[in-house]
Amino acid sequence: MSTTTATTNAPPLHTVKPMPQTLFNRVFAPIYACAILALLYHQASNLFFSTTFISSSINFILLISDLVLAFMWINTQALRIYPVHRQQFPENLKKLMEKSEYPGLDVFICTADPYKEPPISLVNTALSVMAYDYPTEKISVYVSDDGGSSLTLFALMEAAKFAAHWLPFCDKEKIIDRSPEAFFQSKQSYFSPELDKLKDMYESMKFKIEHVLERGAVDDEYINGDQDREAFDKWTDKFTKHDHPTVIQVLLDSSKDRDTTGRQMPNFIYFTRQKSKTFPHHFKAGALNALLRVSAAMTNAPIVLTLDCDMYSNDPQTPLRALCYISDPDPQFNSKLGYVQFPQRFRGLNKYDIYACSYKRLYEVQPIGFDGLMGPNYLGSGCFFSRRALFGGPLALVPPEISELRPDHVVDTPLQSQSTLALAHQVAKCDYEEHTLWGSKIGFRYGSLSEDFLTGLRMNCEGWKSIFCHPKRAAFLGDAPLTLIDLLTQQKRWTLGVLQVGFCKYSPITFGVKHMGLLMGLGYAQSTFWASWSIPVVTYAVLPQLTLLNEVHIFPKASDPWFLLHVFLFLGAYGQDFLDFILIGGSIKSWWNDQRIWHIRGLTCYIFGFMEFFLTTLGFSRFGFNVTSKNIDDELSKRYDQEMFEFGVHSPMFVTLTMAALLNLSALVKGMIDVCRGTSIIEGALMQMLVTGFAVVNCWPIYGAIFLRSDKGKMPTETTLTAAFWVSLFYLASFFILNLGA
């Protein structure tokens, strides 16, 4: 199967072909499904013929856990039916574009807190996209600062000055790494007077930005001219993070500003939307919608790229790769194309990615599966949208409240004209969206902390198709959380967000299946109901161990044919997951770490995410949005490079994790002692021993943090003692309950 340009004589812009595992997946699926049905029949029979309340309860818990596993397996299989691989040919696009005009590109970069998201990372991201291999006069870079910080504005002012030197250097030398930080750290850096001077300029800029950040204010010595002073004068005593006016500062204007070679510069605009305690902020999606309106008033480019502040461009030809799809001459193809999604990939990960921060399943395996259907979900960053797609389905444009915001409106006024800026300020007001369709039918959608997930779901349901563009060289590189608590906190927020989607009227199981089809609906459900993984993970991390400690057998004996069924189901699921991981370039050890983190999430963030969702639904709690910190100290970084798990702080999520680790270790030791005493436990409890032993191997870094380490990243004593207390309590309770049942 292949897709090319509609004109057969023209060189292809892109091709698509099935992944090599497609046939295996389709053959294996019915075999494994029969095995699942057999297991569920066996579990239901055990429940039906149970003779005591205790045995009925155990069999019921096992049946529920296996039903959840079956449900999630079905959802996962939906994305294994049509996995595809795509290839783009930007060199062919350049030939075609010689006779036509490149479309305008508006880049949206979002940041919120200069202390958690270092401004120098934001600067590098902005410079990397301004230096795209694309007509600079067609690029407009908007930075949305939801924290409303003058420190961020200062950093961007410095970036604008440096861009006049950096952009012509990138164009002249044809360099690939167009983030200055990445370039100066790479091997491709070479010595020359020009490069040496440029590096000194960058280091000087970096020093100024970090000095201002450390002081918490912009010193007068760094303010150049009345125009800069007028900009910073907007930060008065009444200007706070949650209550301030709109600020729109044009840092570069392509119609006026030139680089050192006389070539036009891209438009570069700082923006912070008006905020008031009276109106909800809608978090990131609200900032994106305000930016969508402001950009419509100022440039209204037909293509919109959304980026996180730390996700810098790693390939200057990335917009050309997106255009290979967006500019496809086949109207049946491009008229329904809503967006082109690139995977999020990360730098600075240690060799085997101990925290699985690369999210290979989420950002590579699943989108490849979606891509053979209607296309991948929106991943929140690295996505090229057709602006038209944010205003309703392919066949029905939802008109905005004023004509200047229409996606087909042509801006014919100067960027800094009074009328343009007046309109931009008008549409950025905090009460502008009242009684409008913004967030419901227009723009990025509200209703979830995971607004990117909901937006992608709604767009696919409206009929838009999407493309997963996965070139060998990463299009974007970002910073992943490098501490376990940051990882789990981030995942808990995502879990909350997708649960909101799962239990709203746009649930992929109901609304999604109706509007996208069964496979797409189930594919979305795989992520929507992440929290349900906690049910089988907790069950198999606790129940076999407590019963093993009390010498109660809950699985088939080793000589029973049903024992082999359990083994097949375990090895089949893990084997297929391993195959998916290896085929996208993962290593064996990285896969092991990835599956370990999956278990850890099941014992921590999935549980607490579900609990917070439940409590909030009942009105006992409120959803919150926390920005993941990107600041890492030297000692922590050293431990991370040595592949040591970072604990260091007391957290309820670490308590449940430590409880599972201690319980499994105790059960395994007890079981091995019984075997050494010559009892017959091995025949009846072999499955329990295998499950417990597997858990113990996965918990090895936790044992090291509890018993062997003395550094700041060890497991806090308070956490260990609290977990030990609860494990003892659970054991005593199980002892009385199981003996009573007997």
N, C-alpha and C positions, 0 to 999 in steps of 0.2 A: 504494500500500500504506500502510495506517495502522493504528496501534494506539491504542486509547483505553480508557477504563474499561469494565468489563463491563456496567455498567448503562447502557443506551442513552440514557436520559433525563438522566443525570447529566452535568455538564460534564466534558470530557476532562481527564485529568491529564497526558497526554503523547501525542505523535504521532510517526510515523516515515515517511519517504519516501525513495525511491532518490535517490542523487546524480546530477547531470546528466551526468557522464561515464560512467555505467554502460553505456549502449548502445555508445558508442565503444569502451570497453575490451573488450566482448564481440565486437565485429566485428574489432577490430584484433588481438586475441590469435591467432586462427588464421592470419591473414596473416603476422604476425611469426614464428609458430612454423614455418611453411613455409620462411621465409627462414633461420631457424636450422638447420633440417634440411639445407637446401641447402648452407649454409656447412660444416656438419660433414661432409657427403658430400665436399665439395671438399677439406677438410683431410685426411680419411682417404685420399682418392685420392692426394693429394700424398705422404702418408706411404708408401703402398703402392708407388708408382712411384719413390720416392727411389733414387738410384743411388750415393750416398756415405753414409758414416756421419754426416758433419756435416749434410748436408741432411736425413737421417732424424731426427737429434736436434732440429734446428730445427723441423721439421714436427710432431714428437711434442710438443714443448713448446707450440707454438701450438694443437695439438689439445686437449691437457689444459686449457689456459687457456680455450679456447672452450667446452669441456664444463662447466667450473665456472661460466662466465657463463650458459650455458644452464640449468644446475641452479638458480642463484640467480634467474634470470628466471622460471622456472616457479614458484618459491616466492613471488615477488613478485606474479605474476599471480593466485595464489590469493586475494590480498587486494584484487584489483581487480574481482572478479566481482559482489560484492554490497555495494558501499559505500553507506551510508545516512546520513541526517541526521535527528537527533531534536530535538524541541522539548518543553519542559516548561511547565506552567502552575501555578506555586506559588500564584497567587491563587485558583485553583479548589480547591486542596488546603486552603487556610485555611478556606474555606467548609465543606468536609466535616469538618475537624478541630474545628469549633465544637461538634460533637455527640459527639466521641470524644476519647480521651486520646492526647497525643503519646507516642510510645515514647521510652524513655530512650536517651541517646547517650553512649557512652564514647569519649573522644578520646585516642589514644595518640600522644604526641610523643616522638621519639627524638633523643638527643644523645649525644656521646661524649667530646668534648675541648673545654674552654672556650677554649683558645688557638687552635684551628683553626676552631671554630664559636662565634663571639662570643655570650656570654650575652644581650646586649641583643637580638639577633635572635630567640633563643629566647623571651625575654620578650614581644616583639611578636607572635610566633606564638601564644603561649598567651593573651594578652589578646584577640587577634582572634577566636579561637574561643569564648572565654568570653562574648564580646559578640554571639554569633549572634542572629539574629531567631528565637528559639526559647525556650521556657520555661526559664529559668535553672536551676530546681530539677531539670530533667531532664538537665542537662549535667554530666558528670564528666570533668575533664581530668587525665590522668595523664602525667607527664613521666618517661620512663625515661632515667636518666643512666648510661650504660654506663661512663663514666670515673670515676664515684663521687667527684665533686669537691664539696667544701664551697663553692667559689666559685659553682657552679651553683645549689646550694641557696639561698645568700644572694640571688642574683639573683631567684629565684622567690619568696622571702619578700617582697622589695621589690615584685614584681609583684602579689602578693596584696593588699598594702596599697593600691597604686595602683588596682587593679581596683574597689575600693569607690567610687571617684570616677569612673572611666572608663566603667564599664558603664551607670550611670544617665544619664551625658551622652550616650552613643551612642543610648540608647533615646529620650531626650527630643528630641534634635536629628535623629533618623532619618538619621544620617550613613552613608555607604557604606563609606568606608575606615576599618575598625575596628582596624587596626594603628596605634597612636599615631604611630610614626615616619612611616608613609606619610601619615597625616592631616595632621600638622603640616608636612609638606613639600609638600602638595598645594595647589592653587589654591582649594580649597573652604574652606580655613582663613580665618576672618574674625576681626576683633577684637571682643572683648567682655570685660568684667571676669572672667566665669566662665572663658572660654577662656584668657585670659592667665594666670589662676591655675593652671589645669590644665596648661598648657604648662610653667610654672615647676616644678610638681610632677614632671612627666615628666623635665625636664632635671636636676633634683636627683637623681631616682632613677637616671638614666643615669650621672651623675657618680659616684655611690656605687659602682655596679656596675663601672664602668671603673677606678675607683681601687682597689677590692679586687682586681680582676684584675691590675692592674699590680703591686701589692704581693705578690700570690700568697697572701694570707691575709686572713681576716676580722678586722679590728681590734675590740677590745673596745668602742670607741665606737659601733660599728654593731650591737652585740648588745643587743636590748631585752628584758629580762625573763628570768626563770629558764627559761621554756619554750624560748626560742631558744637559750640557753646549753646547755641539756641536749641539744638537737639537734646543736649543733656539737661537743659533747664526745665524740661518737661517732667523730670523726676523731682517733684517737690516733696515736702514732708507728708502730704496727704496721699502720695502715690504708694500703694501697697500691692502686694502680689495678687490679692483677690479684689481689689477695688482701685481701678485706675482707668484713664481714658485711652482711646485708641491712639497708637503711635505708628505712623507710616513714614519711614525714612528711606528715601531713594539714595543709595550709596553709589551706584553706577547707573548711568543712563546711556544706552547704546547710541542714541542720536547725538550725544555730546562728548562722551568720554572716549579717549583713545589710549592704547597701550604704548609702550616705548618705541614701537615700530610704526605707529600711526594707524594701526588697524582698529576697527570698532571693538568695543568691549561689550560683554553681555550686560543686560539689565540686572541689577543686584539690589534687592529691596528688603529692608528689615521691617517686620510687622509684629505688633502685639495687639490683640483685639481688646476692645473695651470690656471691662469686667465690673460687676456690681454684686453686692451680697444679695440683692433682690432677685437676681436671675440665675438659674442654674448654668453651669459652665459646660456641661456635656463633654467634659474631658477632651481627649485628643480629637474626637470626631467633630466637636464643635469648633475647634481651632481650624481643622481642615475645611469645614464648610465656610467659615469666615474667610479663609484664604482663597477658597474657590471663587467666592463672590468678589473679593478685592482684586484678584488676578483677572477676573472677567472685566472689571472696570478699567484695568490698567493695560492689559495685553491680550487676554482672551485667546491664548494659543490653543489649537485643536488637540494637542497632546499634553497630558499632565503626568509628571513623574512624582511619586511620593517617596520620601526617604526619611529614615531616622537620622538624628544628628551625628551618630557615630558610624554610619554606614557609607563609607567613602567609595567613590568609583574606582574600580580596579582594572577597568578596560575602557579606553577612550572610544571604542567603536560600539559600545553598548546601545546608544540610541539608534544606530544604524541597524543593529540586530533586531530591535523592536520594530523598526520601520519595514524590515523584510516581510513582516506580517501585516502591519497596519496599512502599508502601501500596496499590498497585493492587488493586481488589477482585476481579479475575479470579484465582481460585486456580490455574489452569493457568499463569498468568504468574508470579505472585509465589512459588509454591511451589518453583520451580526457579531463582529469582534468587539468586545467591550474593553478588554485589557490584556496586556502581555506581562506575565509575572515571572520575575527572575528569582531563583532561590536565595535565601539569606545564608550567607556563609561567613565564617569568622576567622579572625587572625588571633595569634597569641595563645592558641590552645596547646596544652602539653601533648607529648608524642602520641599518647593513646586516649586522650580526651576523657579523663577519669569521671567527669560529671556529665558526659554525653551532651555537652553544650552545643555541639554542631547540629543537634536535632535532625539527624538524617531521615528519620521516618517522617517527621512533620514537614520538613523543607525540601526533601528530595524524593523519597519512596512514594509517599501519598500523592504529591502533585503529578508524578509520572503516571500514576494510575488514573487520576482525574483527567489527565490530558487526553486520554483515549476516549473519554466520554464528552462532556460539555466543556471541560477545561478545569484548571485548578482554582481553588478558593483564593481570595485575596489575603496575602500574608502580612500586610501592614507596612511593608517597605519594599523598595526595589520593584515597583509596579508602574508600568506605563499605561495610563488610561486614555481612551478616547473621551474627550470632554463631553461629547454628545451622550456617552453611555451613562453619565451621572444625572441625566435628566429624563429617565423613564426608559421603557423597553424599545427594541429596534423599530417597532411599528407604531409606537405612540409616544411622541415627545410630550413631556409634561411642561408646559410653559411656566417660566418663573414669573414673579409678580411684576417685574419691570423688564422691558425689552432689552436693556443694556446687559442683562445677565444671560441672555440666550446664548447657547453654545455657538450659534452661527453669526453672532453679532460681530461686526468688524469695527475695531477701535481705530478711529481716525483722528484722535486728539493726542497731543504730546503727553508723554509719561508724567511730566511734572506740571502740567497745566492745572489751572485752578479748578476747572470743571472736572477733570479726571480725579484729582485728589479729593474733591468734595464728595463725589460719588463713592469713592473708595472708603472714605470715613463714614459715610451714611450706611453702607451695607455691612460695616464692621461693628455697628452698635450692638450692645448686649441684648437689647430688646427687639432687634430687627426681625428675628425669626418668629416672633409671636404671631399666631394666626396665619402662618404660612405652611408650605409643604416641605420646608427644609428639614432633613433628618427623617422624614417619613417616606416621601416619594421622590425627593430631589436630594442629590449630594450623598455624602457619607451618612449611613443610617444610625439612628440612636436606638437605645433599648438594651444595650449590653456593654459591659466593660471591655469585651472583645469586639469593638465596633468594626474592626477590619473583617472579622469572620462573618458578622451579620451582613455587612455591606456586600461581600462576595456572594453570600447565599442569596440575598435579595436580587442581585443583578443576574445571577444564573437563573433564578426563578422567573425573572422578567423576560428571559429569552436570550440574554447576551451570552455569547461563548467567550472563552478565554484560552490563552495559550501559555504553556510552560516552556520558557526559553532557558535551557540549561547548557550553556557552552562550557568547554573544558576549563577555560580560564574564568575564574569567578568574576562576575560582573560587578559585584559589590562585596566589600569586606567590612565587617563590623566587630564590635566588642561584645562578647558573651559574658554573662556573670561567671566569675571565677572563684566564688565561694559557695559552699553548699547552701547556706541559709538564703543567699540572694537568689540562687536557682530555684529553691523551693517556694520562696515568697513570690517570685515571678510566676511560677507554675500554678500556685494557688489562685492568683489573680486571673490567670487564663481560665482555670477551672471554673471559677465563679462566672466569668463572662460567657463561656459556652453553655453552662447550665442555664443561664438566663435565656439564651436562644432556644435551648431544648424544651423549655417549659413555657414558651410564649406562643402566640398564634402562628409564628413563622417557623415552628419546629420542623426540622428536616424530615422527621418521620411522617408527619401529616402534610403540612403545606409543601415541603420540599419534594416528597414523592409525587404529589399531585401535579406539580408544575415542572419538575425536572425529569421525572421518571424514577423507577425503583433504584437503579444502581447509583445514580447521583445522590438521591436522598439517603441511602444507606451509607454512602461514602462520607457525606457530611456528618451523619450520626456517629461515625467512628470517633470523630473529635468532639462532638457535642456532649457525649456521655462518658468522657474520660473518667469522671468521678466514680462511675460504676466499677472500674477496675479495682477499686479499694475493697469491694466485697469479696471476690475470690482471693485476692492477695492476702488480706487479713485472715480470711478463713484458713488458708493453707499455711499461714505463718504462725497460727495459734492453735487451731483445733487438733491437728495430728500430734503436736508437741505435748499439749496438756493430756491427751489420752495416752500417749506413750509414757509419760511420767507416771500415770496411774495404771499402766499395763492393760489398757483397753484397746482392742484392735478394731479399726474402723474401715480398713481397706481389705480387698481380697488377699488370700494367702498366696505365697509365691508360686505354689503349685496349681492355683486356680487359673483357668483360661482368661477370666476377667482381669487378672493381673497384667497379662500381656496387652490387653486393650488400653489400660491406663498408660503403659509404657509407650505404646504406639502413638497415642494422642499427645503425650508430652514431647516425644522426639519429633513427631510430625510438625507440630506447631513451631518448635524451636528450630527445626531444620529449615522450614520454609522462610522463617524470619531471618535466619542466618544467610540463606541464599539471596534474599532481597538486599541485605546489607552489603554483602560481598560484591554483588553485581553493580553497585553504584560506587565502588572503589573503597569500601571500608576494609579494615584489617580484622583479623580474628580477635585480637586483644581489645580493639575498640568496640567490637560487637559485644564482647563479654562485659565491658564497662557499661555499654548502653543498656543491656538487659538488666544489669544490677541496679542502675538508676531507675529503670522502670519499676522494679520492686520497691525501691526506696520511695518513689513518688506514691505508690499504692499505699504505703504505710504512713505517709505524712501529708503532703499537700492535697492529695485527692480526698483524704478523710476530712481534713480541716476545711477544704474548699466546699465540700458538700455540707458540712455542719454550718458554716457561715451562711451559705445560701439558704439552708433550711431556717436558721434563726432569723435571717433578714426577711424571708417570706412571711414569717409569723410576726414581724415587727419588733424583734428584740435586738436587732443590730442594723448597721448601715454598711453598704458597700463603700470601700475606700479605694483610692488609686495612689499607689506608691511608685515613684520612679526608681528603677534599679540603679544602684550606684555603680559608676564606671571607674572610681578611684581605687587603686590597689597599692598597698604599701610594699616596701622591698622584702620584708620578712615573709609576708603572706605569699608574695610572688615566688620567692625561693622555694617555699614548701610546695606550692602548686607545681613548679617545674620538677620537683622530686616526686611528684605523683602521690602526695600525702593529702588525705581528706582533711578539709578545714571545718572544724566545729567551733570551739572557742567561746561560744555564747550559749546561754541557757535558753532553750526554746521548747514549747510544748511539742513541736514537731520532732525534735530530737529525743524527747522523752518516749514517744511511741516507737520510734526507731530503735532506741536502746532497749526498750522492753522486748521487742521481737528478737533482738540479737541475744539478749541474756536468756530468754525462754528457750530458744532453739539450741543454744550451747548447753544449757542444763539438761534438756531432753536427750541430746545426742550423747552426752557423757553418761547419763542414766541408762540409756539403751545399750551402750557399749559395755558398761559394767555388767548388765544382766546377761549379755551374750558371753562375756568372759567367765561368768559364774556357771555357764553350761546350761542355762535355761533354754526352753524351746521358743523363746520370744522371736528369734530371727525368722521363723517360718510365718508367723502371723503378723509380725510388725515390720517386715522388710520394706514395704512401701512407705510406712511412716519414717523409718530410718533413712531411706533415700531422700524423702522430701526434707527432713530435718537436716541431713548432711548437706544437701544442696543449698539450703538457706544459710547454714554456717559458713560455707565457702564464700557465699556472696557477702556475708557480714564481716569478712576478715578485716577490712579497713576500720570497722567500728571497734572491733576488739583491740586493735592496735591503739586506737585513740583512747580507749578506756584503761587498758592495763600497761601499755608499753611506752607511751609518750609523755613528755614533760614540757613540751613547747606550748606556745599560746594557742595553737590550733587543736589541742587535745580536747577530749570530751569533758565538759565541766563536771566537777565532783557532784554538784547539786543535781545535775541531770541524771548521773549514774545512780545516786542514792534514791532519787524519786522513782526512777524506773524499776530498781530492785525492789522497792517497797510494793509497787503495784503488781509486779510479777509474783511476789510472794503471796499477795492477797488473792490473785487469780488462781494460783496453784491450790491454796487452801480451799477456796470456793469450789474448784473443780474436784478436789479430793472428796469433799462431803457430798457434792451432787452426784458424782459417778458412783460412789459407794452406796449412796441412798438408792440410786437407780438400780444397782445390782441386787 
